[in-house]
Amino acid sequence: MASQEPLVRFYDLSGPKCWSPACWRTRYAINYKRIPYECVKLSYPAIKPTCQKLLSPTWPDDDCTVPIIEILQAPHVAKNDSTPIAELLNERFTEQDGYPDLKLVEETKKHARDTKLANRAVYFWICYDVYKNALDPDDGSKEFFKRTRELDHGPLEKYLEKMGGSEDAIFEELKVQWVYLKERMAKEDGTGEPTYVDFYDASRIRWVEAANSEKGKRLMNLYGDDTFIKLMNKVKPYEGGDGSL
Ligand SMILES: N[C@@H](CCC(=O)N[C@@H](CS)C(=O)NCC(=O)O)C(=O)O
């Protein structure tokens, strides 16, 4: 990648590791499509000004999120929101021009409800770990994260109480919401070509691992089988790309 001119600029969150699940989806998508890119790490407080600069000065507060990408070739375009970003990458970097088509981007919308519930369960389970371990300690992200999250749901230390108060309760919820993944992986051996659905599911694992590696290990064994081993084997070749991991 380093020797090629970047065609995309990818805005990810700062922190010791890539941790944001939404940013992982974009990272996987760009790597899968083999698009040369550069990565800019943003602090939490920098997300809104960056959206306003790149997307629109009146960009709604609730939609000020990373990932954001800029396509650096004419016509220049900037976009945020991971799934529309994946769609845009397929439109602009086509098979005809030698870029692999990322399959099943639309499909993720079919599981939107389960995904939302599963993300909610994981969110309350690991939010305090994200605060402690995943954020950059020196760029204002931690203060911003704590202040804004606590306005919504009170002290981060007590988030687990919002979801039944125990990891067991979280896992019971996840087992139900994620059953489509278990059923899908039961038909696979973990060596096939990944799709956007695989990247979507894997991004949740990466999120937990970066926040708390022990919780990540326990999540990998959610179903007591090889569901997650096969999933993570499939996506592994698409993790790197710009040396920032
Ligand atoms: N639907 C969005 C969600 C993105 C999202 O929630 N990003 C978080 C980081 S993981 C964010 O930018 N939050 C900004 C904030 O909370 O101020 C996507 O998939 O891109």
The ligand as a MOL file (V3000), in Angstrom:
LIG
                    3D

  0  0  0     0  0            999 V3000
M  V30 BEGIN CTAB
M  V30 COUNTS 20 19 0 0 0
M  V30 BEGIN ATOM
M  V30 1 N -24.3740 3.9890 11.6730 0
M  V30 2 C -23.0800 4.3920 11.9000 0
M  V30 3 C -22.7150 4.3210 13.3500 0
M  V30 4 C -21.3470 4.8620 13.5550 0
M  V30 5 C -21.0580 5.1950 15.0070 0
M  V30 6 O -21.9130 5.0870 15.8850 0
M  V30 7 N -19.8080 5.6230 15.2330 0
M  V30 8 C -19.4130 6.0420 16.5650 0
M  V30 9 C -18.0720 5.4440 16.8930 0
M  V30 10 S -18.1830 3.6700 16.9920 0
M  V30 11 C -19.2790 7.5470 16.5680 0
M  V30 12 O -18.7400 8.1260 15.6560 0
M  V30 13 N -19.8020 8.2200 17.6080 0
M  V30 14 C -19.6890 9.6430 17.7290 0
M  V30 15 C -20.1790 10.1280 19.0640 0
M  V30 16 O -20.6890 9.3190 19.8260 0
M  V30 17 O -20.0280 11.3280 19.3240 0
M  V30 18 C -22.1350 3.5410 11.0480 0
M  V30 19 O -22.3380 2.3190 10.9240 0
M  V30 20 O -21.2150 4.1200 10.5000 0
M  V30 END ATOM
M  V30 BEGIN BOND
M  V30 1 1 1 2
M  V30 2 1 2 3
M  V30 3 1 2 18
M  V30 4 1 3 4
M  V30 5 1 4 5
M  V30 6 2 5 6
M  V30 7 1 5 7
M  V30 8 1 7 8
M  V30 9 1 8 9
M  V30 10 1 8 11
M  V30 11 1 9 10
M  V30 12 2 11 12
M  V30 13 1 11 13
M  V30 14 1 13 14
M  V30 15 1 14 15
M  V30 16 2 15 16
M  V30 17 1 15 17
M  V30 18 2 18 19
M  V30 19 1 18 20
M  V30 END BOND
M  V30 END CTAB
M  END
